[in-house]
Amino acid sequence: MKFYISATGIKKVTISNPGGGNGKGGGGCAAARRFSGRTLLLLLLVLAIVLPFVFVWFAFLVLESASGCDSPLDCMGLRLFSGGDTSLKISEELTRALVEETGQDGNGIGKKGSLESFDELVKEMTLKRRDIKAFASVTKKLLLRMERKVQSAKHHELVYWHLASHGIPKSLHCLSLRLTEEYSVNAMARARLPPPESVSRLTDPSFHHVVILTDNVLAASVVISSTVQNAVDPDKFVFHIVTDKKTYTPMHAWFAINSASSPVVEVKGLHQYDWPQEVNVRVKEMLEIHRMIWRRHYQNLKDSDYSFVEGTHEQSLQALNPSCLALLNHLRIYIPMLFPELNKIVLLDDDVVVQRDLSSLWETDLNGNVVGAVFDSWCGNNCCPGRKNKDYFNFSHPLISSNLRQDDCAWLSGMNVFDLKAWRQTNITEAYSSWLRLSVSSGLQLWQPGALPPTLLAFKGLTQSLDPSWHVAGLGSRSFKSPEEILKSAAVLHFSGPAKPWLEISNPVVRSLWYRYVNSSNILVRKCKIMN
């Protein structure tokens, strides 16, 4: 074979074969050369297609090695030779780093310059190219800080929710003011209650006497309206409302104006009672002790920065409600003196709504006991979440542990039958005062604020259990959950808890059960926009 190269430049290469080019062998060699050229071209095309993908794959391995491998070669070695996945190794290293970080004290939380958001975390890790241990440390501190913020927000939300329950809506203020004005300008609003022809019913034992101690006009109207609308014989009911001096005028005006739709209603203010001086002294002493217990509880919560109000301790905040110091709430222990001529009554709180005829309560045999009350809830025997004795009392004190069992259910107040004749034959009221004095001598540590704990002690052994369907309570709490059929079948629904039905924080679902008994046709109710 000979090569001829042009001297003027590499423009032409001639390959000649001295053996001739016309034989069969020469034709075969030409075909082989043509086949090799096409193969080379095909190979170049394949490489042009594959090489970009190989480059991208290699670049991905290099980037991944920054966090998952010690070096790019190490990462490629894992992929090429072991055929495994680096995610397992990353997971192990991350777990090890988190465990090591957990063993440290984490004092970096809250320091100046610490990360405050996920975006800052990404920026930090991107710019400084930290290793996985540093990533675990920074991430954990960020998550712990966020968790504390969430817990703090929930904590403050609970406190603010309880504070909102202490207020009185503007619409209720409006109603009281307009009724007071009506009392001064409208003779009908000052009419005698009850009318002279019905006065004899006030002490007649053949009638069903219902007692309500309240300073809320709208709430009292709903209690009476719901009781009357669901009664088989409404004319058998006589209602006795006891209120304070400031509420007496609007309360009287409301029931005087709306007397046509109401049965016999008596409205009496505390200023109209003429009690002996001895009773006045005992009432003042009772209120002062309750204020002392309340102040001590408040100071304990304040010193702890309200740090134990979550979960089952929500009643700790509820005990700070101003109603715990209201005179009307504490006067229940003096009901036999308020109504000396009555023998059997049903006491209803102002935050209840009646859904069934209550007449059979006056026929209930209390078996010689003084009070009839619901102990168990709809969920079964000895089922009373949030209101066992241990939720009200300090069982670390021997005075309490020797008199009560902490897992027993406390009976529900708010809808109770009282045999006043049997009450007068006992020393319940004196026992109540004795327990208050014992609380003072014990450092005010026996129970939570409120009238119920000493009442439970004073009535110990004198309570008759009623069927749970008579009284379903807790509709004013945040955690209330009850089947719809239980709510429909209950005789009395009790909005016990901070979220009263006339407040915006109440549950809209159960609130509607109360609002359907509001007299929406009344002109004052419309003017004060109560239904809004």
C-alpha positions in Angstrom: 0.0 0.0 0.0 1.3 3.5 -0.9 0.4 6.9 0.4 0.5 10.1 -1.7 0.3 13.4 0.2 0.0 16.6 -1.7 2.8 19.0 -0.9 0.6 22.1 -1.0 -1.4 21.0 2.1 -3.2 18.2 3.5 -6.1 18.3 1.1 -5.9 14.9 -0.5 -4.8 11.5 0.6 -4.5 8.7 -1.9 -4.3 5.1 -1.0 -3.4 2.7 -3.7 -3.1 -1.1 -3.7 -0.4 -2.6 -5.8 -2.3 -5.8 -6.2 -4.9 -4.2 -8.4 -8.3 -3.0 -7.7 -10.5 -5.0 -10.0 -10.4 -8.4 -8.3 -12.8 -9.9 -5.9 -10.5 -9.4 -3.0 -10.2 -5.7 -3.7 -14.0 -5.3 -3.8 -14.4 -7.0 -0.4 -11.9 -4.6 1.2 -13.8 -1.6 -0.2 -17.0 -2.9 1.2 -15.3 -3.5 4.6 -14.0 0.1 4.6 -17.5 1.4 3.8 -19.0 -0.6 6.6 -16.5 0.7 9.1 -17.3 4.3 8.2 -21.1 3.8 8.8 -20.4 2.2 12.1 -18.2 5.1 13.2 -20.9 7.6 12.3 -23.5 5.6 14.2 -21.3 5.4 17.2 -20.8 9.1 17.2 -24.5 9.7 17.1 -25.1 7.4 20.1 -22.4 9.1 22.1 -23.9 12.5 21.3 -27.2 11.3 22.7 -26.0 9.4 25.8 -23.2 11.7 27.0 -25.6 14.5 28.2 -27.5 12.0 30.3 -24.3 10.7 31.8 -23.2 14.2 32.6 -26.4 15.0 34.3 -26.3 11.8 36.3 -22.7 12.5 37.4 -23.6 16.1 38.4 -26.5 14.7 40.5 -24.2 12.4 42.3 -21.7 15.2 43.0 -24.5 17.4 44.4 -26.0 14.6 46.5 -22.5 13.8 47.9 -22.4 17.2 49.6 -24.9 15.9 52.3 -25.1 12.2 51.8 -21.5 11.1 51.1 -18.0 11.9 52.4 -16.9 12.6 48.8 -18.2 12.5 45.2 -16.1 9.4 44.5 -17.5 7.7 47.6 -21.0 8.4 46.5 -20.3 7.1 43.0 -18.7 4.1 44.4 -21.8 3.3 46.5 -24.0 3.7 43.4 -21.8 1.8 40.9 -20.3 -1.0 42.9 -22.7 -1.7 45.8 -25.8 -0.9 43.8 -27.4 0.4 47.0 -29.2 3.6 48.0 -27.6 6.3 50.1 -30.9 7.1 51.8 -30.3 4.4 54.4 -26.9 5.9 55.3 -28.3 9.4 55.4 -31.1 8.2 57.7 -28.6 6.5 60.1 -26.4 9.6 60.2 -29.3 11.9 60.8 -30.7 9.7 63.6 -27.2 9.6 65.2 -26.9 13.3 65.0 -30.3 13.9 66.5 -29.6 11.5 69.4 -26.3 13.3 70.1 -28.1 16.6 70.0 -30.8 15.3 72.4 -28.1 14.4 74.9 -27.0 18.1 75.0 -28.7 20.7 77.0 -30.0 22.8 74.1 -29.1 26.1 75.6 -29.0 27.6 72.2 -32.7 28.0 72.1 -33.8 31.5 72.2 -30.3 33.0 71.9 -29.7 36.1 69.8 -29.2 35.2 66.2 -31.0 31.9 66.4 -33.2 30.9 63.4 -36.8 31.9 63.6 -38.3 30.3 60.4 -37.9 27.4 58.0 -36.8 29.9 55.3 -33.9 31.0 57.5 -33.0 27.4 58.0 -32.8 26.7 54.3 -30.7 29.8 53.7 -28.4 28.9 56.6 -27.8 25.4 55.3 -27.4 26.6 51.7 -24.9 29.3 52.3 -22.7 27.7 54.9 -22.9 24.1 53.6 -23.1 22.6 57.0 -22.7 18.9 57.7 -25.6 16.7 58.7 -24.8 16.9 62.4 -25.1 20.7 62.3 -28.3 20.4 60.3 -29.8 18.1 62.9 -28.8 20.5 65.7 -30.2 23.6 64.1 -33.4 21.9 62.9 -34.1 20.5 66.4 -33.7 23.8 68.1 -35.9 25.4 65.5 -38.6 22.8 66.0 -38.4 23.1 69.8 -38.8 26.8 69.6 -41.8 26.5 67.3 -43.4 23.9 69.6 -43.0 26.2 72.6 -44.6 29.1 70.6 -47.5 26.8 69.7 -48.0 25.7 73.3 -47.8 29.3 74.5 -50.3 30.4 71.9 -52.7 27.6 73.0 -52.2 28.6 76.6 -52.9 32.3 76.0 -55.9 31.4 73.9 -57.4 29.4 76.8 -56.8 32.3 79.2 -58.4 34.8 76.8 -61.3 32.5 76.2 -62.1 32.4 79.9 -61.6 36.1 80.2 -64.2 36.6 77.4 -66.7 34.5 79.4 -66.6 37.1 82.2 -68.1 39.9 80.1 -71.7 40.9 79.7 -72.8 41.4 76.1 -73.8 44.9 75.0 -77.2 43.6 74.0 -78.0 42.5 77.6 -76.9 45.9 78.9 -79.2 47.5 76.4 -82.1 45.3 77.5 -81.6 46.1 81.2 -81.4 49.9 80.5 -84.4 50.0 78.3 -86.5 47.9 80.8 -85.4 50.3 83.6 -86.5 53.2 81.5 -89.8 51.4 80.8 -90.3 50.9 84.5 -90.1 54.6 85.1 -92.4 55.8 82.4 -94.8 52.9 81.9 -97.3 52.1 84.7 -97.9 48.6 83.3 -94.2 47.8 83.9 -94.7 48.7 87.6 -97.8 46.5 88.0 -97.9 44.2 91.0 -96.4 40.8 90.5 -98.2 38.5 90.8 -101.7 40.0 90.3 -103.7 40.2 93.6 -105.9 37.3 92.5 -102.8 35.0 92.2 -101.1 35.9 95.4 -102.5 32.9 97.3 -100.7 30.5 94.9 -97.3 31.7 96.1 -97.5 29.5 99.2 -100.0 26.9 98.0 -98.3 23.4 98.2 -100.6 22.0 95.5 -98.7 24.0 92.9 -95.3 23.3 91.4 -92.9 25.9 92.8 -89.8 26.8 90.8 -87.1 29.0 92.3 -84.5 30.9 90.2 -81.8 33.0 91.7 -80.5 35.3 89.0 -79.5 38.8 87.9 -79.9 38.0 84.2 -83.3 39.1 82.8 -83.0 37.4 79.5 -81.8 34.1 81.0 -84.7 34.1 83.5 -87.2 34.7 80.7 -85.8 31.7 78.8 -86.0 29.4 81.8 -89.6 30.3 82.4 -90.6 30.3 78.8 -89.0 26.9 78.1 -90.6 25.4 81.2 -94.1 26.7 80.4 -94.0 25.7 76.7 -93.0 22.2 77.5 -95.4 21.7 80.5 -98.4 19.6 80.3 -100.3 21.9 82.6 -98.6 25.3 82.6 -101.1 26.8 85.1 -99.8 24.5 87.8 -96.4 26.3 87.9 -95.4 29.1 90.1 -92.1 30.8 89.6 -90.1 32.6 92.3 -87.3 34.9 91.1 -84.8 36.2 93.6 -82.5 38.9 92.3 -80.3 41.7 93.5 -81.2 45.4 94.0 -79.8 46.7 90.8 -81.6 44.1 88.6 -84.9 44.2 90.5 -86.4 47.0 88.4 -85.7 45.6 84.9 -86.6 42.1 86.0 -89.9 43.3 87.4 -90.6 45.4 84.3 -90.0 42.4 81.9 -92.4 40.0 83.6 -95.0 42.7 84.3 -95.1 43.7 80.6 -95.0 40.0 79.4 -97.4 38.7 82.0 -100.0 37.6 79.4 -97.7 34.8 78.2 -96.4 33.8 81.6 -97.9 31.9 84.5 -97.6 33.2 88.1 -94.3 34.9 88.5 -93.0 36.5 91.7 -90.0 38.8 91.5 -88.3 39.7 94.8 -85.1 41.7 95.4 -82.7 40.9 98.2 -83.3 44.3 99.6 -86.9 43.3 100.3 -86.0 40.6 102.8 -85.9 41.5 106.4 -83.5 39.0 108.0 -82.3 38.9 111.6 -79.0 40.5 112.3 -77.5 37.1 113.1 -78.3 35.9 109.6 -76.8 39.0 108.1 -73.5 38.4 110.0 -73.3 34.8 108.9 -73.9 35.7 105.3 -71.2 38.4 105.4 -68.8 35.9 107.0 -69.6 33.3 104.3 -68.9 35.8 101.5 -65.6 36.9 103.1 -64.3 33.3 103.4 -65.2 32.6 99.8 -63.4 35.7 98.7 -60.3 34.6 100.7 -60.4 31.2 99.0 -60.8 32.9 95.6 -57.9 35.3 96.2 -55.6 32.4 97.3 -56.5 30.4 94.2 -55.9 33.4 92.0 -52.5 34.1 93.6 -51.4 30.5 93.1 -52.3 30.7 89.4 -50.6 34.0 89.0 -47.4 32.8 90.8 -47.3 29.8 88.4 -47.9 32.0 85.4 -51.1 29.9 84.7 -48.8 27.0 83.8 -51.1 24.2 84.8 -54.4 25.1 83.2 -54.1 22.7 80.3 -56.3 19.5 80.0 -58.0 18.4 83.2 -57.0 21.6 85.0 -59.2 23.9 82.9 -61.5 24.2 85.9 -58.7 26.1 87.6 -59.4 29.1 85.3 -63.1 28.5 85.5 -63.0 28.9 89.3 -61.8 32.5 88.8 -65.1 33.5 87.2 -66.6 36.4 89.1 -69.8 34.4 89.5 -67.9 32.3 92.1 -68.2 35.4 94.4 -71.7 36.4 93.5 -74.0 36.6 96.5 -76.9 35.0 94.6 -74.9 31.8 94.0 -74.0 31.5 97.7 -77.5 32.2 99.0 -78.7 28.8 98.0 -77.7 27.4 101.3 -80.3 29.8 102.8 -83.2 28.8 100.6 -85.3 27.5 103.6 -85.1 31.0 105.0 -85.9 32.6 101.7 -89.1 30.6 101.4 -90.2 29.7 104.9 -93.7 28.7 103.8 -92.7 26.3 101.0 -92.1 22.6 101.5 -90.9 21.3 98.2 -89.3 23.2 95.3 -87.3 22.7 92.2 -84.2 25.0 91.9 -83.2 25.9 88.4 -80.0 27.8 87.4 -80.4 30.7 85.0 -78.3 29.0 82.3 -80.6 26.0 81.7 -83.2 25.4 79.1 -86.1 23.0 79.8 -87.2 20.6 77.1 -89.7 18.3 78.9 -92.5 18.5 81.4 -91.0 18.8 85.0 -94.2 18.0 86.9 -93.2 14.5 87.9 -90.2 16.0 89.9 -92.6 17.1 92.6 -93.9 13.6 92.9 -90.4 12.1 93.2 -89.8 10.2 96.5 -86.5 11.4 98.0 -86.6 8.6 100.6 -86.1 11.0 103.5 -83.2 12.8 101.8 -83.1 16.6 101.4 -82.0 17.0 97.7 -82.6 15.1 94.5 -79.8 15.4 91.9 -78.2 13.6 89.0 -75.0 11.9 89.8 -74.1 9.8 86.8 -73.9 11.2 83.2 -75.5 9.8 80.1 -72.3 7.8 79.4 -73.0 5.3 82.2 -72.7 4.5 85.8 -70.0 6.4 87.7 -69.3 8.2 84.5 -68.8 11.9 85.2 -65.8 13.3 83.4 -64.4 16.5 84.9 -66.6 16.5 88.0 -65.4 13.7 90.3 -64.7 14.7 93.8 -61.0 14.9 93.0 -61.8 17.7 90.6 -63.0 19.9 93.4 -61.2 18.9 96.5 -57.6 18.6 97.8 -57.4 14.9 98.8 -53.9 15.3 100.2 -55.5 16.9 103.2 -56.8 14.4 105.8 -60.0 16.4 106.4 -61.1 15.7 102.8 -59.7 12.2 102.4 -61.4 11.0 105.5 -64.8 12.3 104.5 -65.0 11.7 100.7 -63.8 9.3 98.1 -62.0 11.0 95.3 -63.3 8.9 92.4 -67.0 9.3 93.4 -69.1 11.5 91.1 -70.2 14.9 92.5 -73.9 15.5 92.1 -74.9 18.1 89.5 -76.3 21.4 90.6 -78.5 23.5 88.4 -81.6 21.4 88.4 -82.4 20.0 91.9 -85.4 19.0 93.9 -85.3 20.2 97.5 -87.5 19.0 100.3 -87.4 22.1 102.5 -89.4 20.5 105.2 -86.7 17.8 105.6 -84.0 20.4 105.3 -85.3 22.4 108.2 -85.0 19.3 110.4 -81.3 19.0 109.7 -78.2 21.1 110.5 -77.1 21.4 106.8 -76.8 25.2 106.8 -74.7 25.1 110.1 -72.6 22.3 108.7 -71.9 24.4 105.6 -70.7 27.3 107.8 -68.6 24.9 109.9 -66.8 23.6 106.8 -66.0 27.2 105.8 -64.4 27.9 109.1 -62.4 24.6 108.8 -61.2 25.8 105.5 -59.8 29.0 107.0 -58.1 27.1 109.8 -56.6 24.7 107.2 -55.0 27.5 105.2 -57.8 27.7 102.6 -56.4 24.5 101.0 -59.4 22.2 101.1 -61.2 22.9 97.8 -61.4 25.0 94.7 -63.3 28.3 94.7 -67.0 28.1 94.4 -70.2 27.3 96.3 -70.4 23.7 95.2 -67.5 22.1 97.2 -68.7 23.0 100.7 -72.3 22.2 99.6 -71.2 18.7 98.7 -69.8 18.3 102.1 -72.8 19.7 103.9 -75.3 17.5 102.0 -73.2 14.4 102.4 -75.5 11.4 103.0 -78.7 13.5 102.3 -78.8 13.2 98.5 -81.2 11.1 96.4 -80.0 10.1 92.9 -82.1 11.0 89.9 -82.2 9.5 86.4 -79.5 11.0 84.2 -82.0 12.0 81.5 -83.3 14.7 83.8 -80.2 16.8 83.6 -77.5 17.0 81.0 -74.8 19.5 82.0 -71.5 20.8 80.5 -72.9 22.5 77.4 -70.9 25.6 78.2 -67.5 23.9 78.3 -65.0 23.7 75.4 -64.8 19.9 75.5 -68.5 19.1 75.6 -69.5 16.1 73.4 -72.8 14.3 73.6 -74.8 12.3 71.1 -77.6 14.2 69.5 -80.3 11.8 70.8 -79.1 12.5 74.4 -79.5 16.2 73.9 -83.0 15.8 72.4 -84.2 13.4 75.2 -82.9 15.4 78.1 -85.4 17.2 80.3 -83.0 20.0 81.2 -80.0 21.2 79.3 -77.5 23.0 81.5 -74.9 25.4 79.9 -72.6 24.9 82.9 -69.1 26.2 82.0 -67.8 29.5 80.8 -69.5 29.5 77.4 -73.0 30.7 78.3 -75.5 30.6 75.4 -75.8 34.4 75.4 -72.1 34.8 74.7 -70.4 34.8 71.4 -67.9 32.2 72.5 -70.7 29.6 73.0 -71.1 26.7 70.7 -73.4 27.7 67.8 -74.9 24.2 67.6 -76.1 24.0 71.2 -76.7 27.7 71.4 -79.6 27.3 69.0 -81.4 25.1 71.6 -81.4 28.0 73.9 -82.2 30.9 71.5 -85.4 29.2 70.2 -87.0 30.2 73.6 -86.0 33.9 73.4 -89.0 36.1 72.8 -87.9 37.4 69.5 -91.2 39.3 68.9 -90.6 41.6 71.9 -89.9 45.1 70.7 -87.1 45.6 73.2 -85.4 42.4 72.2 -85.4 43.6 68.6 -84.2 47.1 69.4 -81.3 45.6 71.4 -80.4 43.2 68.6 -80.3 40.2 70.9 -81.1 37.7 68.2 -78.1 38.9 66.2 
